[in-house]
Amino acid sequence: MRHNSRLENFTHLLLYAFGILLLWEWLRPVDELTNTDNISIFILFAGLSLLLHYFKTHILLRFTILIAYIAAALHYFYSNVPFFDPSWVFGYIAEFYRSITIVFHADWQMLSDPFRTFLLFILLWLVTYLIHYWVMARNSIFLFFFVTIVFLAVADTFTPYDAKNSIVRLIIIGFVMLGLLRLIRLTGREKLRLSGTSVKRWTGALAAMVAISACMGFALPKFKPQWPDPVPFIVSHSNKAGADGAGGPHKVGYGKNDSRLGGTVKEDDSVVFYNDAQSSHYWKVENKYFYTGKGWEDQKKIGDVTMFVNDKVLDTPVPVNKKKIQHVHISVKETHEHVLMPEASYVLKVNAPDGVIYRHYTSKDRVEAVNEKGKKLYLDEYDEEYIPRNYDIQKLRKAVFPAGYYMDEMQLPDSFPEKIRDLAISITKNKTTLYDKVKAIEDYFDRPEFTYDKQNIPYPAENQDYVEQFLFETKRGYCDNFSTAMTVMVRSIGIPARWAKGYTEGTVEQYKGKSQFKVTNDNAHSWVEVLIPGSGWVPFEPTKGFSQSTSFYDSAVLKTQNDKQEVTPQAKAKAAQKTPPKQDLLREDSPSKTAVQKESWLKNYSKIAWAAAAIVLAVLVTAVLTWRKWLPHLLILVYRRKAGGETFAHAYHVLLKQLDRSGVKRPAGQTLREYAAYVDFVYGTDAMKIMTERYEKLAYRGDRDAGDFGEYQELWEKLIKKTAS
């Protein structure tokens, strides 16, 4: 019997080892397709968890060991302080608390890397428990084996991961595990003795079958794929709208290809970046100037690129007013190769890690980060210094272009519809200044016949201009429709204009302990920039429902107001008494009193919720650890007011389960009378014998008059209480 038990233990250990190999096949694609490193540490964790199950370690000790392993791994991955310095532990607790609140807001991209790693460890912990359950309790691993095959097949089909060797390994591992578990089920069901000879014969036959199957799989001729590859079909179907004008939906967000505009867009609230700007404004990525009639294309120019490094002045006003310089820190969550620039501003400096060089495309006004070898970099965070621009309407109205002036930002396609130009002329016929003409075209899109909508927006027909369709047919669309239409109309009357794209200001939310602007893919936007002599490229916002934060002022109106206002010393003193200190005034970008109160309430609510969760968790842990003490008393309370033969039978079964839980187990094949004698011997009573005789009369003879549960309740409670000791 000891030899048989030792052999069974070895078989289970072998199955655990194969289970680790099976789990390893899940982690191989993770290693290749994601940024996850140190896969061996996760494999060791899974092996340690199964080893603790194999040795039947107490749940508290097992929990302590695995938590200690996770903590050590997190310290190894992310912490720079000494291991025995408790500061990193408290830091992770605070970080996990923040990540848990993010989980409840479903803002998955904002989860920290340590918390993601912790979740991966927890997932592996659960999977190893399932492997233990399937091997020891169910003696079947087929479900996990089948799901692993499906996972590898999907990874091989839809990702760059090559699962050719993985499938071979998986088949060998799976067949060996299925064969060994089949042997264990047969010996258990038929009550056969598991001897070394039988195991050797079974494993020999199993190994021969696996080897022959593998050799036949490699040697026999193979059919070509009977089904067409689904990947090209899926890709072509998803791009069908862009290819044939079918108008299929596409996700909102920044993209490089604007050669074919139109179609329905889907919402996407995933975070692109956070910034702590002092005031709200648009964020610019680039301009495009070559209009094709269907969209916008890039046109490379000779000498278009300039290079600069950190702390290099990019765009300097003369002179620089240092009091107006603003600083912003940008935390990028959805990385792109471009560097974001505040719209309508003089950008002075861009600060990022050392070794970063910036490539500025002048014609597109686009900045990209590269290294010394010219390879593009994807920055996670950087700082900028800039001065927001203000535009004097009087100065803009005085601007004129010299006769015969032309530049690329006045380009129009050869097939440009003249009725677009006629419409622009009719809108601006009563305007005399360049600025007023541009403003009239911008205001034209505020008319009631134009509607902002992202759904069911058609593509133009093959021989139809994109702007022509919007102005004279649909009059319905989103930012691309409005901004492209205004750009083309302004160009048609001889004024340089270019199409700008980037993001709107976003919304104010709490991030890293302070109010910051959160910008998502839903904030992706396009607008218009018009060249006005003496003022440069001036932004305009034609899209209905949107308003630029660019500052325009009329110097003539300000001068008139200043001339009318007479300020005496007494008036100044009175105003000073009524005016609160400067630091107490709410700026435009500062949260309102209501927002502050809401923020304070949310902060207090979070503390209360966290404290309540901690109390509930503590109660649950205490309940789990002390269940042997309180469960018997709970059972007594439940059955105290019950009576009847059926109640007695049910209570007797509950007693059997409670005895088993308390460690007084009934061996297989033992009769109830033998077991009752053993229980009475353990607890020094005769209560179990009396109750068993009553149960046998009730169960086997059907004797309903053998007494009520009330007669035996005292004996039953006595035994139940004994199990708590």
Summary of the structure (lengths in Angstrom):
residues: 725
radius of gyration: 37.7
end to end distance: 32.4
largest distance: 118.2
contacts: 1993
relative contact order: 0.06
helix: 53%
strand: 14%
